[in-house]
Amino acid sequence: MELKTPLYDVHIAEGGKIVPFAGYLLPVQYGQGVIAEHNAVRTACGMFDVSHMGEIVVKGETATDSLNHLLTNDFTDMAINRVRYTVMCNENGGCVDDLIVYKFADDDYLLVVNASNKDKDFEHIKANILPGTVAEDISDTIGQIAVQGPNSLDVMKKLVDEEKLPKKYYTAERHVDIDGVDCLVSRTGYTGEFGYEIYIPKDETVHIWKLLREAGEEFGLIPCGLGARDTLRLEAGMPLYGHEIDDVITPLEAGLDFSVKMNKPEFIGKAALEAKGEPKNIRVGLEVIGRGIIREHQDVYMGDERIGFTTSGTHCPFIGKAVAGAMIPREYSALGTEVEVDVRGRKIPAKVIELPFYKK
């Protein structure tokens, strides 16, 4: 049975079309539709309920060492109030999940994981942390709202002194007072736009949503659903678990090299990544040059030979193109290489183009 976020009744009142996703009932879109929501984030401001995401606190005198063991990125010299993207690998080098890490002290971190993987991730973390580290799943106590788009700062400034907000991308501020509610605010997001993610005590989530809704009215803020969240992240070249990464695809194959520090002494999966060597298959971007839309998990061909598969695909409204991500052999990955994608028995021509499809 699917769970409801603290904002479920608000979504119903706002006219959200509710669908099951990652064990929750969430709006896929509102009355204005996915294209309007997508373009609002690119040109003005959109607001998302992301309360389904998982939050895991990792604390203790060995917390940094535990994260360096569990995760592919390096947390040795991470500054306080910084945020860092990383991958958690299994012993074979595949991805348990991708996540972001908040550092509040040398012995105090917050891990934000994908909703569909939360329980699996928590068990993996508990099984692999070092003595002197404790992990606690606090997901059920937290609501989360993402405010994304070029007008996000204007919206936030109506509720918070600008000096209290995080300034740089991938930084955070704890204990930000929003109308008497103690919130964590970070300069992060899953859209490729300027924006914030706000972590709120569960029972105050509706209150903060309504405040943001009112504050954002003059700046074009509209509520957005899962549909726009997916098209925005695809346009921005961001991976989605179960598509660009999974327990078989490695972070190096997925193009996430920046988050994998092979010069660290060790981490779970490092030996397997070293043994595999340079990835034979890699993630590329495809642009449709024929007619049609490419979706996920469709076969990619070079002539009569199946060479790979698509990971995600759709028509991205802001750039005005039908695009897809694909996993194909490195020898076919040069920009401009033409391939075909089998869409329900019809082969659609496409060409390899640079990722991300959209960059601010």
N, C-alpha and C positions, 0 to 999 in steps of 0.2 A: 504493500500500500504506500502510495507516494506521500511525502511530507509536504507541509505548507510552510513557506517562509513567513516571518512576521508581517510582511506586506501583502499577503494573499488577498485579504478583503479590499485593500486599496486598489489592487490590480483589477478586481471585479468591478469596483466602483468607477474606475478609469476606462472601462470598456476593453480591458485586455483579453485577448484570446488565449485561454489557458491550455497548456499541453504538458504532458509528463516529460521531465528531463532530469537525468542524473539522480533519480529518486525523489524529485520534488515536482510540485505543480507550479509552473512559471509561465509568464506571458510570452508567447512567441512574437506577438505584435499587438499594437493598439489600432484604433480606428483609422489613423492616418496611413498605416501601412509601412512595410519594411523600407521602401525606397525613400519615403519622406523622413523616416527616423534616421536612416543611414546618412542622408545629406544634411540633416540638422546637426549631427555630430561633426561633420566635416566643415560646416559653415557657421554654426552658431553654438548649440549646446544640447546634449542629450543626457538623460539620467536612467541608470539601470539598477535593478535589484540584483545584487550578486551575493545575497545572504546565504545561498546554497554552498558557497565555497567553504572549504575546511580550514580551521585554524588550530595549529598545534604549537604549544609552548614547549621550548626546550631550555632547561636551566641546569646549572650546576658548575662545579669548578672545572670539569672536563668538557663542558658544552661545546667549546670551539673545536676541540680535538674530535668530538663525536661528529660534528657537522663535516669536518674535513674527511672523516672516514666514510660517512654516509653519502656525501654529495660530490659532484664533479668539480664544482668551482672551489676557489680557495678563500677561506674565511680568516686566515691568520692575521692579516693586517687590516681587516674591515673596520671602518670607523663607526663610532656610535651614531645612531639615527640614519645610517645608510641602509639601502635596500639592494638586494642582489639576486639576480635570476640564476637558476641552477637546474641541474637534472639529477635525479636519483636513479642510479643504475642497478641492475641485478648482476649476478656473478658472470653472466654471459655478455655483458655490455649493452643489453637492451634497456629500455627505459621503464622503470617502475612508475615514474611520473616526472613532470616538470613543475617547478614551484618557485616562489620567491621567499627570500629570507630577510627578516627585519632584525637588526641588531640594536639592543637597548643598553647592553652592558656586556662585558667579557663573559659573563655567566648567565645571560638572559637574552634569548632569541624567540622570535615568532616566525613560524613557517606557515605559509598560506598555500594550500594544495587544492587540486581539482576535486570537485564534489563527488564525482563518480569513483574516485580513487581513495577517498578519505580514510575509510576503514582499513583498506589494504595498506595504504601508506603508514598509518599509525602502527599497525602490527609490524611492518618492516622496520620502522624506526625503533620501536621498543625492543625488537629482537637484536638490533645491531648497535645501539648506543653503548658507550663505554661505561665502566664503573665510575660513579661520580657524576653521572648525568641522569636527569629525570625528564620524562616527556608526559605532557598532559593534553588531551584533546578538549579544547574549550569551544568547539564549533557551535554547540547548542546554546551558548550564552551570548553569541555575537550576531548582530545584523550588519550587512555591508551594502553601501550604496556607492556606485561609481558616477561621478559627474565628469563628462568628457566633451571636449570641443573648445574652440578658440575663445568662447565667452565664459569658460569655467571660472576663471579668476574673478571676473566681474560678479558672477553669481555668489561665489564664496565670500567676497568682500562685503556683501550685504549682511552677512551673518557673523563674520570673524574678522578681527583686526588682521590686516595683511601681514604684519610682522610676525604673527603667530603661525602662519602657514609655511609649509616646506617650500624652499626656493628652487632647489635643483631637482632635475629629473632623478628618480630613484633615491629620494630622501624622504624622511618621515618626521613628523612631530607628534609626540605623545601628549596627552592631557590638553588637547585643544578644546576650549569651552565653546560649545554651540548652544546658545540659549539655556545654559545651566547643565548641559549634558557633556560628560567627559568623553571625548572621542579621540581616536587615533586617525590622523590624516596623512596620506602619502601622495607624492607626485608620481603616480603610477597609473597604468591602465592597459586595456586590451584592445585598443582601437587605432593606435598610431597617431593619436591626437594629444594635444595638451590636455591635462585633466587631473583629477584627484580621485582617490578611493578613500572612503570614510568608514571606519570600523566603529560600531555603535553598540552600547548595551542593548540586548535583544528587545527589551520592553520599551525602549525609546526610539526604535527604528521608524515607526509610523510618524511620530512627532517630527523627526528630522526630515523625513521624506516630504511632509507637508510644508515645512519651512523652506526647503530647497525649491519646491514647486512654486511657491509664492514668490520667493526671491528671484527665481529665474524667468518669470513671466515676461518681463520687459527685455530679456536678452535672448528670447527665442527658445528657451529650454522646453523640451517635450520628453515625456516618458518613452523609453525604448525597450524593445523586447529581445528575445534570443535570436530572432532572425537577423536583425541589424547588427547585433553583437558578432554574429558569425561572418556576415559579409564584410564588416569593418576589419575584423582581425585577418581575414583572408586577403583583403586588399592591401593590408599592411604587412603581409608575409609572416604573420605570427602562427606558431604551431598549435594544433589542437590534439590532445591525447586521443588515441584511437584512430587518428588520421595521419598526421605527419610523424608522430612518434607512437610507439607501443612497446610491448615487452620483447619484441624481436628487433625492430629498427633501432639502431644506435644513435646517440646524439651527433656523432660525427657524420653519419649518413644523412641526417636531417639538417645539416648545415648549422648546428649549434656549437661549433668549435669554440666560439668566444667564451662559452660557459664551461668548457672542459679543460682543466689545467693538468696536462699530462706531465708537467714538471713537479707536481706534488709527489711526496714519497709514496703515497698509496691512497686509493679509495676503492670502494666496492665496484668491480667491473673494469678497473684499470688494466689488469693483466689480460683480460679478454680483448679489450680494445687494442692493446699493443700487439697481441697475437694475430689479430685480424689485419693489421697494417692499414695502409691507405684504403679508404672505402672504395669498393668497386662500383657500388650504386650510390647515387647522391640525389638530393632533392633539387628540382629545378622548377622554374615557372614556365607555364605554357599560355600562349594567347591563341584563341581560336581565329583562324584565318579563313575558315569556311563559314557555313551557316550552322547554328546550333549552340547548345549549352553543354559543357562538360560537367559531370558530377564526380563524386568520390568513388573510388574503387572500380574504375573502368580501365580496361586494358589499353596500353599504349603500344603502337606498332611502328616498326620501320620496314616498309614494304610488307611482306607476308610474315615477318618475324615479330612475335610478341616480345617486347624489350622491357616492359615495366608496367606500372599502374599509376593511376591518379590517386592523390591523397585527399584533396578537397577541390571543389570547383563550383562556379556559379557565374552569373553576370554581375559585375561590380558596378553599381550605379554611378558612383562619383567619377571614376575614370572612364566609364562608358564602354567597357570591354568585357567579353566573356573570357575568363581566365581559369587556370587550375594550377595546383601544385602536382608534381609527379615525381616518383622514384624511378630513375632510369640509369643505365650504365654510364659511367663517366665519359666513355668515348663518344656518346651521343649528346653531350651536355653543352656543346659550344653554342653561344648565342646565335640565333638565326637558323639553327638546325630544324628542318621540317619533319614532323612525325604525323601519325594519325591516331585518333582515339576512337575506340569502338563504343558507340552509344546505342545500346539496344539493337545491335546488328548493323548499324550504319557507321561507316568510318568518317570522322570529321577531321579535316586538316587543321593542324596547329603548329606553332613554331616556338622554340625555346626563347624566352625573354628573361630579363634580369629580375631578380627578387630584391626588395619587395616591389609589388606592383604600384604601390603608392607610398611616397615618403614626403613628410611635411617639410 
